[in-house]
Amino acid sequence: MPTYEYKHIQTFIKPCITEVVEVFHSMNASDLTHCPYCGFPVSKQISKLNKIKSERDTLSDKNISSKGFTKYVKAGDGKYEKVAGSDDAPKTLDRSVMQANMKASGMDEE
């Protein structure tokens, strides 16, 4: 069921806790003319719609870069190319080179 906002018409009288009251009712129901809590006159307000971000927006290259992350895509045979991220991040990654570097530094020990 949608949420509708109704504003009290007489703003000098504070009958409810807030000036704007949120009410759930079906789209087929007629608009309220009086507040369901205090009985004072109200008018229906046009509310700002919430934009729901999709996973596509969240994981976009632009958004990833703006959050400080780097994104690589597989270019084939253990190689990866940068598609998003800062300029100081490597443009390519090679898995075999990374494994050799780890062995040389002693980080590959089990």
C-alpha positions in Angstrom: 0.0 0.0 0.0 1.3 3.5 -0.8 2.1 6.1 1.7 0.4 9.4 1.4 1.3 12.7 3.1 -1.3 15.0 4.3 -0.6 18.5 5.7 -2.7 20.3 8.2 -4.4 23.3 6.6 -4.5 25.4 9.8 -0.8 25.7 10.6 -1.4 28.0 13.6 -3.1 25.1 15.4 -0.7 22.2 16.2 -3.2 19.4 16.8 -0.8 16.6 16.1 2.9 15.9 16.8 3.9 16.9 13.3 2.4 19.3 10.7 2.6 16.6 8.0 0.9 13.2 8.7 1.8 10.0 6.7 -1.1 7.7 6.1 -1.2 4.3 4.4 -4.3 3.6 2.2 -5.0 2.0 -1.1 -4.8 3.9 -4.4 -8.6 3.5 -4.9 -9.4 5.1 -1.6 -10.6 8.7 -1.7 -8.3 11.4 -0.3 -8.6 12.3 3.3 -10.1 15.7 4.1 -9.6 15.4 7.9 -6.6 14.1 10.0 -7.3 10.6 11.2 -5.6 11.4 14.5 -7.0 14.8 15.5 -9.9 15.5 13.1 -8.6 18.9 11.8 -8.7 19.6 8.1 -5.8 18.3 5.9 -4.8 18.5 2.3 -2.9 15.9 0.3 0.7 16.8 -0.5 2.8 15.8 -3.5 5.8 13.9 -2.1 9.3 13.5 -3.5 9.8 10.0 -4.9 12.7 7.9 -3.6 15.2 6.8 -6.2 16.2 3.2 -5.6 19.7 2.5 -6.8 20.1 -0.7 -8.7 23.1 -3.0 -8.4 24.1 -1.8 -11.9 24.3 1.9 -10.6 26.2 0.8 -7.4 28.8 -1.3 -9.3 29.3 1.2 -12.2 32.9 2.0 -13.1 32.3 5.7 -12.3 30.9 4.9 -8.8 33.7 2.4 -8.1 36.3 5.0 -9.0 34.7 7.7 -6.9 34.8 5.4 -3.9 38.5 4.8 -4.2 38.4 1.3 -5.6 40.0 -0.2 -8.7 38.3 -2.6 -11.0 40.0 -5.1 -13.2 38.6 -7.4 -15.9 40.0 -10.6 -17.1 41.9 -10.2 -20.4 42.7 -13.9 -20.6 45.4 -16.3 -19.5 45.9 -14.9 -16.0 46.1 -11.3 -17.2 43.8 -8.5 -16.0 43.3 -5.0 -17.3 42.2 -2.0 -15.3 38.8 -0.5 -16.4 38.2 1.8 -13.4 40.2 3.3 -10.6 42.9 5.9 -9.8 45.7 6.8 -12.2 48.4 5.5 -9.9 46.9 1.9 -9.9 48.7 -0.5 -12.3 47.1 -0.7 -15.8 47.5 -4.4 -15.9 47.9 -7.3 -13.6 49.6 -10.6 -14.4 48.9 -13.5 -12.1 52.2 -15.4 -12.8 54.2 -12.2 -12.0 52.3 -11.7 -8.7 52.8 -15.3 -7.7 56.6 -15.0 -8.4 56.8 -11.8 -6.4 55.0 -13.5 -3.5 57.4 -16.5 -3.6 60.5 -14.2 -3.8 59.2 -12.1 -0.7 58.4 -15.2 1.3 54.7 -14.5 1.5 53.9 -17.7 -0.4 55.0 -20.0 2.5 52.4 -22.4 3.9 
